[in-house]
């Protein structure tokens, strides 16, 4: 059985355009992912954006946009930057995607059913 290495960046807020701090942490994760792959290891490298929260609501209101409109606009900058930097991520997850929402709902349900949260 092959051990899989899961490497992830923070999920970045979409309240503004990407900056050097986003690039720094993503490059660090990319370097680690490439190193493990060069050693023949199975790696899953994910990154993405957090499109919920008061920061997003305030930033979108300041721009006379909905939070989703702002997210749709800003996320392009993240994707473009990772492509420009030749980042080797396997997945880019947006917290507004149905696959993310469904997974979170399933996890919360499982935790409630196990009396782990209430």
Phi and psi in degrees as GROMACS dihedral restraints (atoms count N, CA, C in turn):
[ dihedral_restraints ]
;  ai    aj    ak    al  type     phi  dphi    fc
    3     4     5     6     1   -83.1    20    10
    4     5     6     7     1   133.5    20    10
    6     7     8     9     1   -79.6    20    10
    7     8     9    10     1   131.3    20    10
    9    10    11    12     1   -99.2    20    10
   10    11    12    13     1   134.3    20    10
   12    13    14    15     1   -99.1    20    10
   13    14    15    16     1   121.8    20    10
   15    16    17    18     1  -101.9    20    10
   16    17    18    19     1   120.3    20    10
   18    19    20    21     1  -123.5    20    10
   19    20    21    22     1   132.3    20    10
   21    22    23    24     1  -140.5    20    10
   22    23    24    25     1   147.0    20    10
   24    25    26    27     1   -83.1    20    10
   25    26    27    28     1   171.3    20    10
   27    28    29    30     1   -60.4    20    10
   28    29    30    31     1   156.7    20    10
   30    31    32    33     1   -88.9    20    10
   31    32    33    34     1   123.2    20    10
   33    34    35    36     1   -84.8    20    10
   34    35    36    37     1   138.1    20    10
   36    37    38    39     1   -67.2    20    10
   37    38    39    40     1   146.8    20    10
   39    40    41    42     1  -103.5    20    10
   40    41    42    43     1    27.2    20    10
   42    43    44    45     1   -75.1    20    10
   43    44    45    46     1   -13.0    20    10
   45    46    47    48     1  -159.8    20    10
   46    47    48    49     1   175.8    20    10
   48    49    50    51     1   -68.8    20    10
   49    50    51    52     1   158.6    20    10
   51    52    53    54     1   -61.4    20    10
   52    53    54    55     1   150.1    20    10
   54    55    56    57     1  -133.9    20    10
   55    56    57    58     1  -177.5    20    10
   57    58    59    60     1   -59.2    20    10
   58    59    60    61     1   -33.2    20    10
   60    61    62    63     1   -64.7    20    10
   61    62    63    64     1   -38.9    20    10
   63    64    65    66     1   -63.3    20    10
   64    65    66    67     1   -45.4    20    10
   66    67    68    69     1   -62.0    20    10
   67    68    69    70     1   -43.2    20    10
   69    70    71    72     1   -58.1    20    10
   70    71    72    73     1   -51.9    20    10
   72    73    74    75     1   -68.6    20    10
   73    74    75    76     1   -33.8    20    10
   75    76    77    78     1   -71.0    20    10
   76    77    78    79     1   -40.4    20    10
   78    79    80    81     1   -63.5    20    10
   79    80    81    82     1   -41.0    20    10
   81    82    83    84     1   -59.6    20    10
   82    83    84    85     1   -44.0    20    10
   84    85    86    87     1   -66.5    20    10
   85    86    87    88     1   -37.6    20    10
   87    88    89    90     1   -63.9    20    10
   88    89    90    91     1   -43.9    20    10
   90    91    92    93     1   -59.5    20    10
   91    92    93    94     1   -46.8    20    10
   93    94    95    96     1   -62.1    20    10
   94    95    96    97     1   -42.9    20    10
   96    97    98    99     1   -61.2    20    10
   97    98    99   100     1   -45.7    20    10
   99   100   101   102     1   -65.2    20    10
  100   101   102   103     1   -38.5    20    10
  102   103   104   105     1   -61.0    20    10
  103   104   105   106     1   -51.7    20    10
  105   106   107   108     1   -61.3    20    10
  106   107   108   109     1   -39.4    20    10
  108   109   110   111     1   -63.6    20    10
  109   110   111   112     1   -39.6    20    10
  111   112   113   114     1   -64.6    20    10
  112   113   114   115     1   -22.8    20    10
  114   115   116   117     1   -87.0    20    10
  115   116   117   118     1     3.0    20    10
  117   118   119   120     1    82.8    20    10
  118   119   120   121     1    15.3    20    10
  120   121   122   123     1   -89.0    20    10
  121   122   123   124     1   152.9    20    10
  123   124   125   126     1   -81.4    20    10
  124   125   126   127     1   121.6    20    10
  126   127   128   129     1  -127.0    20    10
  127   128   129   130     1   138.1    20    10
  129   130   131   132     1  -121.3    20    10
  130   131   132   133     1   114.3    20    10
  132   133   134   135     1  -113.9    20    10
  133   134   135   136     1   114.1    20    10
  135   136   137   138     1  -116.6    20    10
  136   137   138   139     1   150.5    20    10
  138   139   140   141     1  -145.7    20    10
  139   140   141   142     1   177.1    20    10
  141   142   143   144     1   165.7    20    10
  142   143   144   145     1  -165.4    20    10
  144   145   146   147     1  -130.7    20    10
  145   146   147   148     1   144.7    20    10
  147   148   149   150     1   -98.6    20    10
  148   149   150   151     1   114.6    20    10
  150   151   152   153     1  -110.6    20    10
  151   152   153   154     1    24.2    20    10
  153   154   155   156     1  -126.0    20    10
  154   155   156   157     1   159.9    20    10
  156   157   158   159     1   116.7    20    10
  157   158   159   160     1   166.2    20    10
  159   160   161   162     1   -64.0    20    10
  160   161   162   163     1   -33.5    20    10
  162   163   164   165     1   -58.1    20    10
  163   164   165   166     1   -41.3    20    10
  165   166   167   168     1   -72.3    20    10
  166   167   168   169     1   -41.7    20    10
  168   169   170   171     1   -59.8    20    10
  169   170   171   172     1   -47.4    20    10
  171   172   173   174     1   -65.6    20    10
  172   173   174   175     1   -45.3    20    10
  174   175   176   177     1   -63.9    20    10
  175   176   177   178     1   -39.2    20    10
  177   178   179   180     1   -69.8    20    10
  178   179   180   181     1   -39.0    20    10
  180   181   182   183     1   -62.8    20    10
  181   182   183   184     1   -40.0    20    10
  183   184   185   186     1   -61.6    20    10
  184   185   186   187     1   -25.0    20    10
  186   187   188   189     1  -103.9    20    10
  187   188   189   190     1     8.2    20    10
  189   190   191   192     1    55.0    20    10
  190   191   192   193     1    44.8    20    10
  192   193   194   195     1  -128.9    20    10
  193   194   195   196     1   163.5    20    10
  195   196   197   198     1   -80.6    20    10
  196   197   198   199     1   159.6    20    10
  198   199   200   201     1   -56.6    20    10
  199   200   201   202     1   -38.8    20    10
  201   202   203   204     1   -67.5    20    10
  202   203   204   205     1   -39.3    20    10
  204   205   206   207     1   -61.5    20    10
  205   206   207   208     1   -44.3    20    10
  207   208   209   210     1   -62.0    20    10
  208   209   210   211     1   -47.3    20    10
  210   211   212   213     1   -59.4    20    10
  211   212   213   214     1   -45.9    20    10
  213   214   215   216     1   -60.1    20    10
  214   215   216   217     1   -34.4    20    10
  216   217   218   219     1   -75.9    20    10
  217   218   219   220     1   -48.8    20    10
  219   220   221   222     1   -70.3    20    10
  220   221   222   223     1   -34.5    20    10
  222   223   224   225     1   -62.1    20    10
  223   224   225   226     1   -28.3    20    10
  225   226   227   228     1   -59.7    20    10
  226   227   228   229     1   -40.8    20    10
  228   229   230   231     1   -62.4    20    10
  229   230   231   232     1   -39.0    20    10
  231   232   233   234     1   -65.9    20    10
  232   233   234   235     1   -48.3    20    10
  234   235   236   237     1   -60.8    20    10
  235   236   237   238     1   -44.2    20    10
  237   238   239   240     1   -63.5    20    10
  238   239   240   241     1   -40.7    20    10
  240   241   242   243     1   -65.1    20    10
  241   242   243   244     1   -43.1    20    10
  243   244   245   246     1   -64.6    20    10
  244   245   246   247     1   -37.2    20    10
  246   247   248   249     1   -65.8    20    10
  247   248   249   250     1   -45.4    20    10
  249   250   251   252     1   -59.6    20    10
  250   251   252   253     1   -40.1    20    10
  252   253   254   255     1   -83.1    20    10
  253   254   255   256     1     0.1    20    10
  255   256   257   258     1    58.8    20    10
  256   257   258   259     1    41.8    20    10
  258   259   260   261     1   -70.7    20    10
  259   260   261   262     1   138.8    20    10
  261   262   263   264     1  -101.1    20    10
  262   263   264   265     1    32.2    20    10
  264   265   266   267     1   -63.1    20    10
  265   266   267   268     1   147.2    20    10
  267   268   269   270     1   -87.7    20    10
  268   269   270   271     1   -23.2    20    10
  270   271   272   273     1  -150.6    20    10
  271   272   273   274     1   149.6    20    10
  273   274   275   276     1  -128.3    20    10
  274   275   276   277     1   114.4    20    10
  276   277   278   279     1  -109.9    20    10
  277   278   279   280     1   131.8    20    10
  279   280   281   282     1  -106.8    20    10
  280   281   282   283     1   135.5    20    10
  282   283   284   285     1   -70.1    20    10
  283   284   285   286     1    -7.0    20    10
  285   286   287   288     1   -93.7    20    10
  286   287   288   289     1    -2.8    20    10
  288   289   290   291     1   -74.0    20    10
  289   290   291   292     1   145.0    20    10
  291   292   293   294     1   -58.8    20    10
  292   293   294   295     1   -39.3    20    10
  294   295   296   297     1   -61.5    20    10
  295   296   297   298     1   -36.4    20    10
  297   298   299   300     1   -71.7    20    10
  298   299   300   301     1   -48.7    20    10
  300   301   302   303     1   -58.8    20    10
  301   302   303   304     1   -43.5    20    10
  303   304   305   306     1   -64.1    20    10
  304   305   306   307     1   -40.6    20    10
  306   307   308   309     1   -66.6    20    10
  307   308   309   310     1   -41.9    20    10
  309   310   311   312     1   -63.9    20    10
  310   311   312   313     1   -44.8    20    10
  312   313   314   315     1   -60.7    20    10
  313   314   315   316     1   -41.6    20    10
  315   316   317   318     1   -65.0    20    10
  316   317   318   319     1   -40.4    20    10
  318   319   320   321     1   -66.3    20    10
  319   320   321   322     1   -44.0    20    10
  321   322   323   324     1   -63.2    20    10
  322   323   324   325     1   -42.6    20    10
  324   325   326   327     1   -59.3    20    10
  325   326   327   328     1   -44.6    20    10
  327   328   329   330     1   -61.9    20    10
  328   329   330   331     1   -41.6    20    10
  330   331   332   333     1   -66.9    20    10
  331   332   333   334     1   -40.3    20    10
  333   334   335   336     1   -64.4    20    10
  334   335   336   337     1   -46.0    20    10
  336   337   338   339     1   -61.3    20    10
  337   338   339   340     1   -29.2    20    10
  339   340   341   342     1   -91.5    20    10
  340   341   342   343     1     8.2    20    10
  342   343   344   345     1    56.5    20    10
  343   344   345   346     1    31.0    20    10
  345   346   347   348     1   -85.8    20    10
  346   347   348   349     1   -26.8    20    10
  348   349   350   351     1  -139.1    20    10
  349   350   351   352     1   162.9    20    10
